[in-house]
Amino acid sequence: MLHISFRFLGFLAVLGYASSCFALDFSGVHEMVRRQIPSLSNHVIFKLLPPEPKETFELATEGDNVIVRANSLSAASVAVNYYLNQVCHQSISHCGDNRKPIERVVPIAKPIRISTPFRYRYSLNYCTYNYSYAFYRWKDFERELDWMALHGVNLMLAPLGMEKVWQETLRAFDLGDNDIARFIPGPGYTAWWLMGNLEGWGGPMSQQMIDDRYKLQIKILRRMRQLGIEPVVQGFPGIVPSFLHDKYPKACVVSQGKWNGFQRPSILLPQSQLFNRMAKVYYDNMKKYYGTDLRYFGGDLFHEGGNAKGIDLSSTASKVQKCMLSHFPDAKWVLQGWNDNPAPALLAGLDKKHVLLINLAGEIDASWKQSDEFGQTPWIWGSVNHFGGKTDMGGQLPVLVEQPHRALAASQHGRLKGLGILPEGIHTNPVVYDLALQTAWSDTVPSVDHLLRQYIWYRYGTWNDDLYRAWQMLASSVYGEFEVKGEGTYESVFCARPSLHVSSVSTWGPKKMQYQPEKLLQALILFRKAAVHFKGSETYEYDLVDLARQVMANNARNVYNQVVYAYNEKDSLALNRYSSTFLHLIDLQDSLLSTNKFFLLGKWLQAARQYGENEHDQKQALVNARTLISYWGPDNATTRLHDYANKEWAGLLKQYYAPRWRAFFAMLAGQLRGEEPQTPDFFSMERTWAMNGGDEVMQPKGDYLLMVDSVIAAVTVNQ
């Protein structure tokens, strides 16, 4: 191990602009190194580069020290990660780490200097805070923020703890605790509350939980400041409880109708005196609880629907923004570009110096071209890529790596300000987020193949020809460029609500496979061949199991089609054979995933159970956790949201998905026997599981290599 004492250098530099002083405190970045790469922490020296238009870092080694020169905290963090990845061939990810103590400083042959042409590197989706972070505590967020810093994120959505602000705001307007409980949702559903889609679902949130989330947000914001990450907190665009009109009948409150069966919050128009009064209290509470240095405020009107009839969008948007600026003069209103929102008329009313639009669908369309860059609005090229926190593999690497640069070159007057990752769930597809954020630190369009070669080195710690050939297969299929139809990646039929007409699993998912599944099987065989070289590698094990899971899920479609064909042909023997095979494959998939800690239902439920400080909160968190990944809500059998957040997890396959298919196959068999069996009440089954759950697998078990071999054998038979 290294034993040389730590040396830390901070510098003051004089800016050429307006003769102001420019200084950076690198102590937060150094503490991040101490947490994530402790063996290197005594050997990193941070120095300040003079300010320049682009964020820049220089990296060199001198004796037993790594010298990082940077002109921003974010650039300094990226330099550390560059050294870890490209020099030491190690990495940190959401899906396994490749880390070991650095016994000695690996020398750099000649100094490296890298800049980014992107002002912002944005991260996160409102939905990430539920599909991935719903039950995160400080230790989880501490690691998450370190990951963000290492990957160059300098603008991040941070909407936690808004319950405290809303509670105090509504109390100031004579709404009691019962009213507040009807408005604030449970911990699993805050994203859609803040986006104006629903209220109260999964709640009420206890006072203990509200206070705990407030305290957690304080820690998050403090750490973000130390790491040079600007938070995007929630502003006040006028989204209010749907029942506010009952209390203030003369106020300009516009009902927003329903969102997927849920009552939406209403909109309080800024033309009403009540708007300015409520906004003042809201923003005063933001300052009181979270500080006066906030600069970026989210909050969308008419997200995924709503009622804008009769509303002057330009005037309304202008007044909302002016009110925001009256409380935070340097504020930028951060808007989500999604579907047809925000409307051109809304954007036309804004002072563009104080707005930043995040284009969520960069890989799906080029709407920024048709809309003159959203009405000449400063914007960020972003990609959702992944919906519902599903476990499916997928991501269009060529688009994610190349399109931000092409958009930057085509953007007029520097309106494109950055790029971003906005996954609804971030605990899958680590290659996607690594490469998408790495591309920000290139002045030219990078080569996907070059980035993948580097990725193999730092993901697994060494080069391997079989893994490279496997990744070439993946890059030309599941991670290649394809025509996008439906949201996200192709889903596993195991997770579908059973029927004879399954196309997608979730209502909005892709109806057809976007790539050649045969390539994934070839990649799996190559991956498996390399196993002898990666014993004990957490990253290799995760990727191999994940790839085997995807191959199995794809292959199950063939068996499902045989089930449907047998039923339509009234072939009872074939129906029994193929339905039994299908159920066997679900069981095999469950056993495969039981071998890896990242695919355990118990991990998700354990986090929920530990989230509450008392029995009531723990039970509520568990119900939220199970409901979110099953029927979602509301309590209506016609919900279109069921299985939106489907997962192939050990425990979930066996407890939740298999019983549905077993009941369905029994019905089909009965019909072919001439009986009149009752149609399974899937919604009742789903809700019963969400309320009561079942046994949980808490620790991985079994030999992952034996299970992968079983998968290869099974899918070869079912080709």
Helices and strands as residue ranges (DSSP letters): E 12-14, E 21-23, H 27-36, G 38-43, E 44-48, E 55-62, E 65-70, H 73-82, I 83-87, E 112-116, E 120-123, H 128-131, H 138-150, E 155-157, H 162-171, H 177-183, H 190-194, H 207-227, E 230-234, E 239-240, H 244-247, E 253-254, E 258-259, E 262-263, E 266-268, H 273-290, E 296-298, H 313-327, E 332-337, H 344-348, G 352-354, E 355-359, H 367-370, H 372-376, E 379-383, H 397-410, E 416-421, H 430-438, G 439-441, H 448-460, H 465-475, G 493-495, H 517-529, G 530-533, H 538-568, H 572-593, G 597-599, H 601-611, H 615-628, H 652-652, I 653-657, H 658-672, H 682-692, H 704-717
